[in-house]
Amino acid sequence: MRAFFPTDSCKELLLNAINPQSWLQVERGKLSKLSSSSSSMESFIKVPEPPIVPFFKPVDYVEVLARIHEELESCSLQERLNLYLLQFQIFRGLGETKLMRRSLRSAWQKAGSVHGRLVFGAWVKYEKQGEELIANLLATCDKCAREFGPVDVVSQFPRIEVNETYPETVVMNGDKSLKKVNFRVGDENIVCDRQKIASLSAPFHAMLNGYFNESLCEEIDLSENNISASGMRMIGEFSVTGSLSDVSPDLLLEMLAFAKKFCCERLKDACDRKLASLICTKEDAVDLMEYAIEENSPVLAASCLQAFLHELPDCLNDERMLEIFSHADRQQRSIMAGAASFSLYCLLSEVAMNLDPQSDKTVSFLKQLIESAETDRQRMLAFHQLGCARLLRKEYDEAESLFDTAVSLGHVYSIAGLARLGYIKGRKLWSYEKLSSVISSVNPLGWMYQERSLYCEGDKRWEDLDKATELDPNLTYPYMYRAASLMMEQNVQAALGEINRVLGFKLALECLEIRFCLNLANEDYKAAMCDVQVILTLSPDYRMFEGRVPASQLRTLVREHVDNWTTADCWMQLYDRWSSVDDIGSLSVIYQMLESGEAKSVLYFRQSLLLLRLNCPDAAMRSLEFACQYASSKHERLVYEGWILYDTGHCEEGLRKAEESIRTNRSFEAFFLEAYALTESSMDLSCSSTVISLLENALKCPSDNLRKGQALNNLGSVFVDCGKLDLAADCYINALKIRHTRAHQGLARVHFLRNDKAAAYEEMTKLIEKAKNNASAYEKRSEYCDRDLMKADLEMVTRLDPLRVYPYRYRAAVLMDSYKEKEAIAELSRAIAFKADLHLLHLRAAFHEHVGDVLGALRDCRAALSIDPNHQEMLELHSRVNSHEP
C-alpha cells in the first residue's frame, strides 16, 4: 500500500484540529513502533463524557405515564394540555420519537384554547420540518395536508358583551334639548350622537348625562386626549353602527388606546379584532405585539403570536421579538399566551436549545420557563433544563443551584448534574458517594451506573459500565469507553468487537466515529473508509473529533489509501454486501457509487431501503427525496413519490401514484410498489391474486437481481399465505439462486408448514451463517427447535440485539408456566426499564392480574394505553382490571 501522505492542506487540518500522532504521516510498517504509546493513542481515540441531557427522566416512567393517563380521564381542558406536554417530555427522555410526536398531536387536537392550538400546532409543524414535499404530494392527491395552517384567531375569541345598559336620557340646556355633541379635536369639530357616544362606556355616560360640566355643553374639547379628528370621526360612526369599516392600522391603534382610556370595551374589542385580522407576516407581528401588550389586547396578541410561531426557527433571529418574549412579566405572558404560557416557553426553549444550547436566548427562554411553571412537575423540568444550559456555559455555581432545586422538587436525574459539577470542582469522592446513595435508595437505572463510572477507576469503572449496559443497552458511552480502553491495551480485535456489539443494533454516529478511529489506528483504511462514508450518509454535515473536523475532509484524507473501484467493481461489491445482509457495508458502497453521477435516483432509492432497515427513518426520507429530485422520467418519479407517501402512512395515495406510473410506463418498481402497498393496506385474502399478478408482472420487467430477489421473496410469502407451498418453495429457491439470502427464512417457513421442523431449522442455520446481521435469524430459528435450543437462540438474540422484545416475552412466559411468577415479572421489568413497549407492558399487566396484584396490573394497563390509546386488547384488560380496583 501507498504511504499515508495526505495533501498539505489536509495534513495541516489534521495537525491543527485533532493533534494526530506521528504515525498518521509515516509508512504503515512503522505503526507497531509508534502505537505502543498508550498516551499517544488515548489523545487520538478520545471518548467524550456522556452529556447531562436536558430531559425529564423519572426513575419509574411507567408509574408517571400511568398517573398521567388516569388524570387525563377527569381533568380540565387546560390540565389536559399540560399532561400531554408532560407525556411528551417523558417520551423524549426515552428517545421515542413517534410517541413524542403523537403526544404533541394529541395536545394540539384537544387544546381547549386558541393559545394551546397555536402553540402545539406550531410545535407539531416544527417537528415535521423538511416534510414540505409530503404536503405537496398530498395536495396533488386531492387530500388536504394543511392541517397546521393559519387559525382564524379572531373567531376563536368570544365577542365582548357589555351588560350595562344606560337609560335614554334627554339632556336639557335651559329649554334646549341636546341630542348632539360636538367634539373639538384641534381645528376640527366632529358631530356625534350624544346618547350613542354615552352608551360606549360608563365614563362617557357620566360625562354626557351626569353631573359633570360637559353634560350641559354642546361642544367638548378632546384635543389633549391623543385622538385625531379622523379617529374621533370613526369612533362616532362606530357608536351608531357598532362596526368598523376600512380603517388604517395607525388609526386603529389610536382608537384602541382611546378606547382603553375611556373604558369603551366594545370599541376596544372591535379595534383589537380588526387589527388582529390585518396580521399577515412576522414583520406585522413584530410591529404590533408591543401595542397588544401595552393595550391589553388579547386577540391582537394571539394573532401576532401565530405569525411569529409560523416562522420558527428563523424568527428567533429577530431581536425585537426576542426582547419581548425574554422580558415579559406574568401579566404580559398572560396577554400573549393565555394559560399556555408554560407550553409556549417550552417550545421556544426547545427550538433555542436545538440551535445553540449555550446561547443567551436559550437561557432567557429557560428563565421565562421557570417563571411560567405552575406545578412542581413543570418546575423540576424547567430548573433542570436551565441547569444543563448553565453547565454548558461553565457557569457552575448557577448550575449547581438549579440542579439542587430540581432534585428537591423530585427530579432524581438532576443528581447527575450535581455529581458532574462536584467532579469539576475537585470533589470526585463526593460525586461517587452521591451516585452510590441514589443507587441504593431506588430501583437503579443504567444512567446511574454510567454516571458513577466517571468517578472511579480500574475494575470498579468496568463493573459500573457493565452494569449500565445490562440495565440499559441504549447507552452508547459504555461500549465506546470499553472499546477505547481495549485499544489502549493493543487488543485491537476485542476493541472492534466491543464497538461492533452496539453497532449491530444501534447505528449511532458517535459509535461509527469511534470505530473509524480504531480502524485508522489499525491502518485498516478500507474499513475506516466504510465508516466515514456511512457517517456522511447519515449526516452529510457531520463533524468529527469534538466537532473540529468535517467528516468529508477526513474521507478525502483516507481515500488516498484505498484502491479506486470502477463502476463494475462497485456493483459487485454492493451485490456481495447485500447478499451477506451487510447493510452498513452496502450503505458505504452506495455512497461511493453516488460520486460517479450515474443512476443517482436508483442509488438513492436503494439507500433509502437500507436506511429504513437500519431504523434511520429521517435519513431514509431524505434519500427518497433525492431519488425524486434525480428521477430521469415521470414514471420513475411517481414511484418514488408513491414510496414517500406510503412510508408516511398515506397508503392509498401511494397506491394511486403506483397506478399512475404503470399507466405511464410498465416498470418493475411501479408493479412492486403497488403489490407491496396493496398487501399492507388490505387484510382480505381475496386481493392475493391481484398481488400475485402484480409481482409476476414486476418480474417480467427489466431490473437487477437485488430487486428481483426481493420480488421473488415477496411472491413466495403471498403463496404461503394462500397455502400454495410448492409455488412458494419455487420462488424462494429461485431467489436463493440469485443470492437473495433472506429467502432462506421463507423456505424455512415452507419446511415447517410441511411438518419438517428439522429442515426448517437447517434452513435458518444457513441464513445465520451467511448473514452479517443475524439477530432476527436467530429469533426466527428459535421457532423451529426444542426448548433448550430455543432458549440458547433467544439468549443469542438478546446478546446481538438487546432491544428486540420477543426473547424477554418468551422467557417470561416460560417462567410463568413454571410457576415462577416473580422471576417472570422481573424478566419483563428488565426490558421495560429501557424500552417503552406496548407488548411488554401488556404481558406484565396480565401477569400482575394473574397473581392478584390489581394495582400493578392497572398501572401497566394505563402506561400501555399512553403508548397506544386505541389498543383493543389493552382496553379490555384495563376495563376488567379496573372493575376489581379496591
DONU-903202 format. One record per residue (C-alpha): x, y, z; residue in three letters. Coordinates in pm, whole numbers, padded with zeros to 5 digits, always signed. Layout:
<sites>
XYZALA/...
</sites>
This chain:
<sites>
+00000+00000+00000MET/+00097+00355-00056ARG/+00239+00555+00235ALA/-00006+00771+00425PHE/+00099+01110+00291PHE/-00200+01345+00286PRO/-00208+01664+00088THR/-00060+01965+00265ASP/-00400+02121+00332SER/-00541+01801+00480CYS/-00225+01738+00680LYS/-00240+02086+00830GLU/-00610+02041+00904LEU/-00549+01723+01098LEU/-00247+01853+01279LEU/-00425+02166+01396ASN/-00765+02018+01465ALA/-00709+01679+01624ILE/-00341+01671+01702ASN/-00295+01323+01545PRO/+00012+01129+01630GLN/+00311+01097+01404SER/+00205+00754+01282TRP/-00058+00928+01067LEU/+00219+01063+00847GLN/+00459+00771+00820VAL/+00494+00437+00648GLU/+00241+00173+00753ARG/+00516-00059+00865GLY/+00614+00175+01147LYS/+00273+00166+01316LEU/+00359-00101+01568SER/+00651+00100+01694LYS/+00454+00422+01733LEU/+00128+00281+01860SER/+00290+00132+02168SER/+00242+00466+02341SER/-00093+00449+02520SER/-00090+00824+02583SER/-00040+00880+02211SER/-00333+00652+02130MET/-00551+00800+02404GLU/-00518+01150+02267SER/-00637+01024+01930PHE/-00916+00787+02034ILE/-01087+01013+02281LYS/-01426+00919+02423VAL/-01622+01226+02534PRO/-01805+01210+02864GLU/-02178+01140+02829PRO/-02371+01469+02835PRO/-02619+01566+03104ILE/-02924+01583+02880VAL/-03199+01846+02932PRO/-03475+01585+02951PHE/-03731+01478+03208PHE/-03615+01132+03321LYS/-03827+00992+03605PRO/-03695+00693+03797VAL/-04013+00498+03713ASP/-04153+00629+03385TYR/-04425+00361+03386VAL/-04569+00496+03710GLU/-04567+00854+03578VAL/-04728+00755+03246LEU/-04995+00562+03434ALA/-05067+00861+03656ARG/-05092+01089+03353ILE/-05339+00852+03185HIS/-05550+00839+03499GLU/-05552+01219+03534GLU/-05642+01264+03167LEU/-05971+01086+03229GLU/-06107+01355+03463SER/-05906+01675+03418CYS/-05996+02016+03280SER/-05905+02115+02924LEU/-05606+02323+03037GLN/-05477+02048+03266GLU/-05510+01807+02974ARG/-05278+02028+02770LEU/-05015+02021+03045ASN/-05047+01644+03087LEU/-04988+01577+02719TYR/-04686+01807+02736LEU/-04551+01608+03032LEU/-04615+01286+02841GLN/-04418+01431+02550PHE/-04127+01510+02783GLN/-04121+01153+02917ILE/-04118+01001+02568PHE/-03844+01244+02468ARG/-03633+01126+02762GLY/-03689+00768+02642LEU/-03591+00858+02284GLY/-03932+00753+02148GLU/-03972+00996+01858THR/-04302+00862+01724LYS/-04463+00866+02067LEU/-04331+01217+02130MET/-04497+01343+01815ARG/-04820+01166+01896ARG/-04835+01336+02235SER/-04783+01675+02073LEU/-05051+01598+01818ARG/-05293+01493+02094SER/-05225+01821+02276ALA/-05294+02014+01956TRP/-05613+01823+01876GLN/-05755+01853+02227LYS/-05639+02203+02316ALA/-05924+02392+02476GLY/-05792+02739+02396SER/-05674+02925+02091VAL/-05333+02973+02253HIS/-05298+02598+02305GLY/-05387+02531+01942ARG/-05140+02792+01823LEU/-04851+02669+02037VAL/-04896+02297+01976PHE/-04984+02343+01610GLY/-04657+02531+01568ALA/-04472+02264+01768TRP/-04602+01977+01556VAL/-04518+02176+01244LYS/-04166+02240+01379TYR/-04118+01868+01447GLU/-04224+01797+01089LYS/-03967+02032+00936GLN/-03844+01914+00599GLY/-04170+01738+00513GLU/-04292+02004+00272GLU/-04265+01757-00016LEU/-04513+01525+00156ILE/-04763+01808+00195ALA/-04725+01897-00173ASN/-04771+01534-00277LEU/-05085+01504-00069LEU/-05218+01817-00235ALA/-05171+01653-00577THR/-05381+01362-00448CYS/-05667+01598-00355ASP/-05603+01540+00012LYS/-05580+01844+00234CYS/-05247+01848+00414ALA/-05269+02197+00560ARG/-05389+02081+00898GLU/-05148+02315+01070PHE/-05236+02612+00852GLY/-05336+02953+00990PRO/-05605+02961+01258VAL/-05881+03221+01230ASP/-05776+03377+01559VAL/-06050+03641+01564VAL/-06329+03382+01550SER/-06177+03190+01843GLN/-06237+03473+02092PHE/-06592+03540+02213PRO/-06713+03890+02144ARG/-06731+04120+02445ILE/-07087+04180+02552GLU/-07132+04483+02778VAL/-07413+04405+03019ASN/-07451+04760+03149GLU/-07740+04947+02989THR/-07791+05316+03025TYR/-08140+05472+03023PRO/-08219+05701+02734GLU/-08166+06049+02871THR/-08275+06380+02732VAL/-08025+06645+02830VAL/-08156+07000+02850MET/-07955+07318+02839ASN/-08215+07558+02961GLY/-08512+07488+02736ASP/-08294+07344+02459LYS/-08266+06968+02406SER/-07906+06849+02349LEU/-07923+06550+02110LYS/-07585+06607+01955LYS/-07243+06675+02092VAL/-06952+06839+01912ASN/-06608+06706+01990PHE/-06334+06953+01909ARG/-06003+06796+01803VAL/-05756+07064+01703GLY/-05926+07285+01446ASP/-06199+07037+01360GLU/-06540+06967+01505ASN/-06683+06615+01493ILE/-07058+06599+01543VAL/-07174+06285+01724CYS/-07496+06144+01864ASP/-07473+06229+02234ARG/-07658+05919+02359GLN/-07474+05682+02122LYS/-07142+05810+02249ILE/-07271+05791+02607ALA/-07358+05424+02553SER/-06996+05337+02476LEU/-06889+05332+02839SER/-06974+05434+03193ALA/-06726+05725+03188PRO/-06881+05868+02871PHE/-07230+05823+03015HIS/-07131+06007+03329ALA/-06961+06279+03126MET/-07250+06341+02891LEU/-07552+06263+03111ASN/-07428+06306+03467GLY/-07326+06590+03691TYR/-07013+06693+03502PHE/-07000+07032+03333ASN/-06969+06854+02996GLU/-07325+06724+03031SER/-07450+07077+02965LEU/-07203+07155+02688CYS/-07274+07130+02320GLU/-06901+07129+02245GLU/-06631+06932+02426ILE/-06262+06972+02357ASP/-06076+06635+02325LEU/-05758+06780+02176SER/-05548+06669+02471GLU/-05659+06303+02461ASN/-05426+06167+02189ASN/-05702+06119+01935ILE/-05704+06266+01585SER/-06006+06412+01413ALA/-06019+06110+01182SER/-06006+05878+01478GLY/-06285+06059+01659MET/-06495+06056+01342ARG/-06456+05677+01321MET/-06548+05643+01689ILE/-06865+05845+01629GLY/-06950+05620+01335GLU/-06886+05308+01545PHE/-07117+05439+01820SER/-07402+05438+01566VAL/-07326+05125+01356THR/-07145+04906+01610GLY/-06886+04811+01347SER/-06567+04940+01191LEU/-06529+04999+00820SER/-06191+05004+00646ASP/-05956+05174+00887VAL/-05579+05207+00863SER/-05368+05025+01127PRO/-05233+05352+01262ASP/-05583+05487+01314LEU/-05693+05162+01477LEU/-05405+05183+01722LEU/-05505+05538+01806GLU/-05866+05434+01863MET/-05756+05132+02066LEU/-05562+05349+02311ALA/-05855+05592+02331PHE/-06099+05305+02398ALA/-05880+05175+02677LYS/-05852+05521+02834LYS/-06230+05574+02835PHE/-06318+05210+02918CYS/-06504+05158+02588CYS/-06494+04778+02595GLU/-06695+04716+02277ARG/-06486+04965+02082LEU/-06165+04821+02226LYS/-06272+04469+02130ASP/-06363+04582+01778ALA/-06026+04755+01729CYS/-05848+04453+01877ASP/-06020+04219+01629ARG/-05972+04449+01332LYS/-05601+04483+01399LEU/-05568+04107+01453ALA/-05724+04040+01113SER/-05458+04256+00947LEU/-05160+04049+01073ILE/-05009+03862+00780CYS/-04634+03846+00836THR/-04376+03827+01109LYS/-04293+04191+01041GLU/-04655+04286+01114ASP/-04637+04084+01435ALA/-04313+04249+01543VAL/-04461+04594+01489ASP/-04786+04528+01676LEU/-04705+04286+01960MET/-04579+04567+02184GLU/-04902+04759+02126TYR/-05105+04446+02203ALA/-04927+04402+02535ILE/-04943+04771+02626GLU/-05314+04800+02543GLU/-05402+04455+02685ASN/-05538+04334+02353SER/-05551+03952+02365PRO/-05689+03897+02014VAL/-05418+04108+01855LEU/-05153+03943+02073ALA/-05270+03594+01971ALA/-05263+03691+01605SER/-04910+03827+01644CYS/-04810+03508+01825LEU/-04940+03297+01539GLN/-04743+03495+01280ALA/-04431+03468+01492PHE/-04459+03094+01556LEU/-04535+03028+01190HIS/-04175+03115+01106GLU/-03995+02904+01364LEU/-03700+02868+01394PRO/-03593+03163+01175ASP/-03798+03413+01375CYS/-03568+03365+01675LEU/-03320+03585+01494ASN/-03547+03890+01533ASP/-03405+04093+01819GLU/-03725+04290+01885ARG/-03934+03977+01929MET/-03664+03821+02145LEU/-03672+04129+02366GLU/-04050+04097+02408ILE/-04051+03725+02485PHE/-03740+03732+02701SER/-03850+04009+02935HIS/-04225+03957+02963ALA/-04371+03962+03314ASP/-04658+03743+03431ARG/-04931+03973+03303GLN/-04761+04019+02967GLN/-04717+03643+02926ARG/-05086+03602+03000SER/-05179+03855+02731ILE/-04954+03684+02476MET/-05025+03318+02550ALA/-05311+03298+02799GLY/-05297+02979+03005ALA/-05049+02825+02757ALA/-04750+03032+02873SER/-04556+02732+03002PHE/-04620+02541+02679SER/-04507+02841+02475LEU/-04178+02877+02658TYR/-04125+02501+02643CYS/-04146+02529+02266LEU/-03924+02839+02242LEU/-03666+02680+02475SER/-03667+02360+02269GLU/-03606+02548+01945VAL/-03336+02765+02102ALA/-03158+02464+02253MET/-03159+02287+01917ASN/-02999+02593+01759LEU/-02743+02656+02033ASP/-02789+02520+02387PRO/-02535+02769+02525GLN/-02682+03086+02373SER/-02817+03383+02565ASP/-03158+03336+02404LYS/-03171+02977+02533THR/-03100+03098+02885VAL/-03353+03381+02864SER/-03629+03148+02744PHE/-03548+02893+03014LEU/-03568+03167+03277LYS/-03913+03252+03146GLN/-03999+02881+03155LEU/-03924+02878+03526ILE/-04137+03189+03577GLU/-04424+03031+03382SER/-04420+02700+03571ALA/-04724+02641+03791GLU/-04667+02287+03921THR/-04373+02103+04074ASP/-04355+01878+03767ARG/-04313+02184+03547GLN/-04067+02347+03783ARG/-03840+02043+03808MET/-03814+02025+03428LEU/-03751+02399+03393ALA/-03485+02412+03665PHE/-03312+02103+03525HIS/-03305+02240+03171GLN/-03164+02574+03278LEU/-02909+02387+03489GLY/-02797+02198+03177CYS/-02757+02526+02986ALA/-02556+02683+03271ARG/-02336+02373+03287LEU/-02255+02400+02917LEU/-02174+02769+02965ARG/-01941+02674+03254LYS/-02149+02883+03494GLU/-02100+02620+03760TYR/-02236+02790+04071ASP/-02561+02884+03900GLU/-02591+02535+03751ALA/-02541+02374+04092GLU/-02816+02582+04248SER/-03056+02496+03965LEU/-02985+02122+03974PHE/-03019+02128+04352ASP/-03364+02286+04323THR/-03469+02032+04059ALA/-03361+01748+04289VAL/-03553+01896+04581SER/-03862+01902+04359LEU/-03820+01531+04288GLY/-03613+01507+03968HIS/-03359+01238+04061VAL/-03176+01260+03727TYR/-03059+01612+03818SER/-02828+01444+04071ILE/-02616+01351+03768ALA/-02570+01724+03709GLY/-02471+01780+04072LEU/-02224+01491+04058ALA/-02066+01624+03740ARG/-02026+01965+03898LEU/-01873+01809+04209GLY/-01619+01631+03990TYR/-01538+01955+03805ILE/-01479+02126+04140LYS/-01242+01852+04254GLY/-01485+01657+04474ARG/-01461+01324+04293LYS/-01528+01108+04602LEU/-01833+01319+04688TRP/-01969+01262+04336SER/-01913+00888+04365TYR/-02089+00874+04701GLU/-02376+01088+04571LYS/-02448+00838+04294LEU/-02398+00544+04529SER/-02661+00689+04759SER/-02909+00715+04471VAL/-02835+00360+04352ILE/-02900+00220+04699SER/-03223+00413+04753SER/-03419+00341+04431VAL/-03451+00073+04166ASN/-03128+00164+03984PRO/-03122+00259+03617LEU/-02842+00236+03364GLY/-02761+00607+03364TRP/-02686+00593+03739MET/-02408+00337+03696TYR/-02281+00510+03382GLN/-02251+00839+03568GLU/-02086+00678+03872ARG/-01828+00511+03648SER/-01684+00856+03574LEU/-01578+00891+03936TYR/-01387+00565+03985CYS/-01103+00380+03815GLU/-00992+00034+03708GLY/-01212-00265+03779ASP/-01472-00055+03958LYS/-01525+00155+03648ARG/-01558-00153+03428TRP/-01805-00310+03671GLU/-02020+00002+03670ASP/-02012+00026+03291LEU/-02103-00341+03252ASP/-02393-00286+03491LYS/-02500+00023+03296ALA/-02511-00183+02975THR/-02703-00461+03146GLU/-02966-00218+03275LEU/-02985+00000+02963ASP/-02823-00121+02640PRO/-02931+00204+02470ASN/-02642+00384+02642LEU/-02355+00412+02394THR/-02086+00552+02625TYR/-02005+00220+02798PRO/-01936+00047+02466TYR/-01725+00336+02344MET/-01521+00353+02665TYR/-01458-00021+02671ARG/-01358-00022+02305ALA/-01115+00268+02351ALA/-00967+00109+02665SER/-00909-00222+02488LEU/-00739-00037+02205MET/-00505+00129+02455MET/-00408-00221+02562GLU/-00330-00310+02198GLN/-00622-00553+02192ASN/-00746-00447+01851VAL/-00991-00729+01781GLN/-01151-00705+02123ALA/-01188-00327+02080ALA/-01355-00369+01743LEU/-01573-00647+01879GLY/-01694-00422+02159GLU/-01791-00132+01935ILE/-01945-00374+01684ASN/-02172-00501+01961ARG/-02359-00174+01977VAL/-02343-00103+01603LEU/-02511-00438+01550GLY/-02839-00294+01681PHE/-02794+00082+01701LYS/-02641+00284+01418LEU/-02511+00571+01633ALA/-02288+00834+01475LEU/-02063+00860+01779GLU/-02001+00484+01771CYS/-01922+00492+01399LEU/-01674+00771+01472GLU/-01503+00561+01740ILE/-01483+00265+01503ARG/-01340+00490+01234PHE/-01063+00589+01477CYS/-01000+00226+01573LEU/-00974+00123+01209ASN/-00749+00417+01131LEU/-00524+00330+01423ALA/-00516-00027+01297ASN/-00439+00104+00947GLU/-00742-00075+00808ASP/-00817+00203+00564TYR/-01090+00014+00378LYS/-01285-00028+00700ALA/-01219+00333+00800ALA/-01340+00445+00458MET/-01657+00240+00503CYS/-01731+00401+00839ASP/-01677+00758+00731VAL/-01895+00706+00423GLN/-02177+00569+00638VAL/-02137+00868+00871ILE/-02173+01102+00574LEU/-02477+00908+00453THR/-02649+00956+00786LEU/-02534+01315+00841SER/-02371+01490+00542PRO/-02250+01781+00756ASP/-02118+01572+01046TYR/-01802+01698+01214ARG/-01566+01461+01394MET/-01314+01498+01676PHE/-01536+01709+01901GLU/-01676+01898+01606GLY/-01345+02031+01479ARG/-01305+01839+01154VAL/-01564+01783+00880PRO/-01609+01410+00816ALA/-01593+01484+00443SER/-01235+01610+00476GLN/-01130+01302+00671LEU/-01277+01091+00394ARG/-01062+01279+00144THR/-00759+01202+00355LEU/-00830+00831+00394VAL/-00927+00789+00031ARG/-00563+00822-00071GLU/-00502+00481+00087HIS/-00774+00269-00073VAL/-00797+00137-00424ASP/-01030+00308-00666ASN/-01322+00094-00781TRP/-01472+00101-01128THR/-01848+00110-01170THR/-01845-00266-01227ALA/-01640-00316-00910ASP/-01891-00111-00712CYS/-02187-00315-00836TRP/-02007-00638-00750MET/-01921-00508-00403GLN/-02280-00396-00349LEU/-02411-00734-00465TYR/-02176-00915-00225ASP/-02267-00700+00074ARG/-02639-00701+00001TRP/-02632-01080-00030SER/-02449-01118+00300SER/-02703-00890+00472VAL/-02430-00636+00545ASP/-02646-00324+00550ASP/-02373-00090+00677ILE/-02128-00212+00413GLY/-02395-00173+00145SER/-02457+00187+00252LEU/-02088+00265+00217SER/-02069+00121-00134VAL/-02376+00318-00246ILE/-02223+00639-00109TYR/-01917+00574-00320GLN/-02125+00494-00628MET/-02319+00819-00597LEU/-01997+01007-00668GLU/-01991+00877-01023SER/-02310+01067-01105GLY/-02471+00769-01281GLU/-02818+00636-01195ALA/-02838+00859-00889LYS/-03211+00819-00846SER/-03185+00439-00839VAL/-02897+00451-00591LEU/-03071+00697-00360TYR/-03375+00469-00363PHE/-03162+00167-00268ARG/-03001+00380+00001GLN/-03344+00460+00146SER/-03432+00090+00166LEU/-03118+00017+00365LEU/-03170+00313+00597LEU/-03523+00201+00675LEU/-03392-00145+00754ARG/-03138+00014+00989LEU/-03412+00215+01164ASN/-03299+00554+01033CYS/-03632+00691+00902PRO/-03529+01056+00872ASP/-03221+00975+00667ALA/-03427+00731+00458ALA/-03681+01002+00379MET/-03402+01239+00276ARG/-03270+00974+00037SER/-03616+00920-00112LEU/-03650+01292-00172GLU/-03314+01289-00351PHE/-03439+00995-00559ALA/-03737+01210-00665CYS/-03509+01501-00741GLN/-03280+01295-00967TYR/-03551+01084-01132ALA/-03488+01069-01507SER/-03854+01026-01607SER/-04204+01099-01488LYS/-04294+00733-01426HIS/-03980+00686-01216GLU/-04051+00998-01010ARG/-04409+00879-00949LEU/-04276+00556-00797VAL/-04053+00741-00552TYR/-04336+00979-00465GLU/-04552+00674-00400GLY/-04295+00531-00160TRP/-04272+00864+00023ILE/-04648+00867+00070LEU/-04657+00502+00173TYR/-04375+00540+00425ASP/-04553+00835+00589THR/-04876+00641+00638GLY/-05063+00753+00325HIS/-05105+00410+00171CYS/-05400+00483-00059GLU/-05225+00787-00206GLU/-04910+00577-00256GLY/-05117+00319-00445LEU/-05254+00589-00673ARG/-04902+00704-00758LYS/-04806+00345-00845ALA/-05110+00306-01070GLU/-05036+00636-01243GLU/-04676+00528-01300SER/-04789+00196-01453ILE/-05026+00379-01689ARG/-04730+00589-01799THR/-04478+00304-01825ASN/-04486-00058-01707ARG/-04180-00091-01481SER/-04055-00330-01214PHE/-04058-00070-00937GLU/-04411+00052-01014ALA/-04556-00301-01006PHE/-04354-00381-00692PHE/-04480-00070-00512LEU/-04842-00140-00600GLU/-04812-00501-00484ALA/-04638-00402-00161TYR/-04884-00127-00074ALA/-05184-00344-00161LEU/-05057-00625+00062THR/-05007-00389+00356GLU/-05333-00199+00311SER/-05569-00496+00280SER/-05615-00786+00522MET/-05851-00951+00273ASP/-05701-01267+00123LEU/-05914-01210-00187SER/-05664-00947-00300CYS/-05386-01209-00303SER/-05450-01298-00667SER/-05406-00931-00759THR/-05080-00907-00562VAL/-04952-01227-00727ILE/-05033-01087-01070SER/-04858-00759-00991LEU/-04541-00931-00868LEU/-04537-01161-01171GLU/-04566-00855-01393ASN/-04281-00693-01200ALA/-04058-00995-01259LEU/-04121-00968-01635LYS/-03981-00614-01635CYS/-03610-00529-01651PRO/-03435-00497-01315SER/-03125-00622-01137ASP/-03106-00936-00925ASN/-03102-00742-00599LEU/-03458-00626-00657ARG/-03578-00938-00838LYS/-03469-01143-00539GLY/-03687-00926-00317GLN/-03983-00963-00554ALA/-03945-01343-00559LEU/-03924-01343-00181ASN/-04243-01137-00150ASN/-04421-01355-00406LEU/-04325-01662-00205GLY/-04477-01506+00107SER/-04808-01447-00072VAL/-04813-01806-00196PHE/-04752-01929+00159VAL/-05044-01720+00286ASP/-05260-01879+00016CYS/-05145-02229+00111GLY/-04961-02284-00221LYS/-04646-02424-00065LEU/-04493-02576-00381ASP/-04516-02246-00568LEU/-04378-02065-00265ALA/-04082-02304-00242ALA/-04005-02245-00612ASP/-04000-01868-00554CYS/-03765-01896-00256TYR/-03532-02138-00434ILE/-03515-01910-00739ASN/-03442-01615-00510ALA/-03159-01808-00347LEU/-03015-01888-00689LYS/-02961-01515-00740ILE/-02823-01485-00386ARG/-03120-01328-00211HIS/-03007-01464+00125THR/-03320-01369+00320ARG/-03516-01623+00114ALA/-03377-01892+00349HIS/-03627-01764+00606GLN/-03921-01807+00369GLY/-03805-02153+00267LEU/-03772-02248+00634ALA/-04135-02149+00683ARG/-04237-02374+00395VAL/-04048-02667+00552HIS/-04218-02600+00885PHE/-04565-02593+00728LEU/-04480-02925+00565ARG/-04413-03059+00917ASN/-04039-03082+00855ASP/-03913-02889+01156LYS/-03556-03017+01120ALA/-03531-02889+00762ALA/-03669-02553+00874ALA/-03404-02534+01148TYR/-03131-02624+00899GLU/-03253-02360+00653GLU/-03237-02088+00919MET/-02889-02208+01016THR/-02778-02139+00658LYS/-02912-01784+00688LEU/-02732-01734+01018ILE/-02404-01849+00862GLU/-02437-01617+00562LYS/-02585-01304+00718ALA/-02367-01046+00888LYS/-02666-00902+01076ASN/-02840-01214+01203ASN/-03022-01139+01530ALA/-03359-01173+01355SER/-03245-01503+01202ALA/-03166-01647+01545TYR/-03505-01528+01667GLU/-03682-01695+01375LYS/-03480-02018+01409ARG/-03588-02043+01772SER/-03938-02129+01646GLU/-03808-02448+01484TYR/-03628-02621+01770CYS/-03682-02774+02112ASP/-03696-02569+02431ARG/-03325-02590+02520ASP/-03207-02486+02173LEU/-03480-02225+02162MET/-03358-02080+02489LYS/-02999-02069+02356ALA/-03108-01897+02033ASP/-03308-01635+02219LEU/-03018-01569+02454GLU/-02807-01509+02145MET/-03072-01271+02011VAL/-03054-01068+02332THR/-02674-01057+02313ARG/-02681-00943+01949LEU/-02975-00705+01980ASP/-03095-00644+02336PRO/-03369-00412+02209LEU/-03570-00696+02048ARG/-03858-00768+02285VAL/-03972-01118+02183TYR/-03698-01304+02375PRO/-03793-01129+02701TYR/-04159-01215+02647ARG/-04081-01578+02571TYR/-03852-01622+02870ARG/-04111-01458+03096ALA/-04384-01688+02963ALA/-04169-01997+03029VAL/-04104-01878+03384LEU/-04474-01814+03436MET/-04556-02166+03313ASP/-04307-02295+03570SER/-04492-02105+03848TYR/-04202-01864+03890LYS/-04421-01555+03889GLU/-04171-01315+04048LYS/-03895-01417+03807GLU/-04133-01384+03511ALA/-04234-01031+03610ILE/-03867-00943+03676ALA/-03771-01060+03325GLU/-04027-00828+03170LEU/-03933-00543+03405SER/-03571-00576+03292ARG/-03668-00480+02936ALA/-03942-00232+03028ILE/-03685-00027+03221ALA/-03519+00080+02895PHE/-03788+00021+02631LYS/-04142+00159+02639ALA/-04306-00132+02458ASP/-04679-00198+02446LEU/-04647-00579+02429HIS/-04411-00598+02726LEU/-04644-00384+02937LEU/-04949-00581+02821HIS/-04792-00912+02924LEU/-04672-00777+03258ARG/-05020-00637+03327ALA/-05166-00983+03259ALA/-04909-01139+03494PHE/-04993-00888+03766HIS/-05362-00966+03721GLU/-05288-01338+03742HIS/-05108-01307+04076VAL/-05375-01076+04218GLY/-05176-00752+04203ASP/-05461-00533+04083VAL/-05276-00203+04131LEU/-04972-00328+03940GLY/-05193-00451+03657ALA/-05383-00123+03648LEU/-05058+00076+03641ARG/-04923-00124+03344ASP/-05255-00103+03159CYS/-05263+00275+03193ARG/-04899+00314+03088ALA/-04960+00089+02786ALA/-05263+00296+02687LEU/-05039+00603+02694SER/-04839+00429+02421ILE/-05145+00321+02220ASP/-05476+00462+02346PRO/-05675+00256+02095ASN/-05527-00091+02152HIS/-05837-00307+02184GLN/-05693-00592+02394GLU/-05535-00341+02629MET/-05863-00154+02666LEU/-06043-00478+02751GLU/-05780-00578+03006LEU/-05790-00230+03159HIS/-06168-00244+03187SER/-06156-00587+03351ARG/-05882-00493+03597VAL/-06040-00157+03673ASN/-06361-00328+03783SER/-06161-00507+04055HIS/-05976-00199+04183GLU/-06014-00172+04561PRO/
</sites>
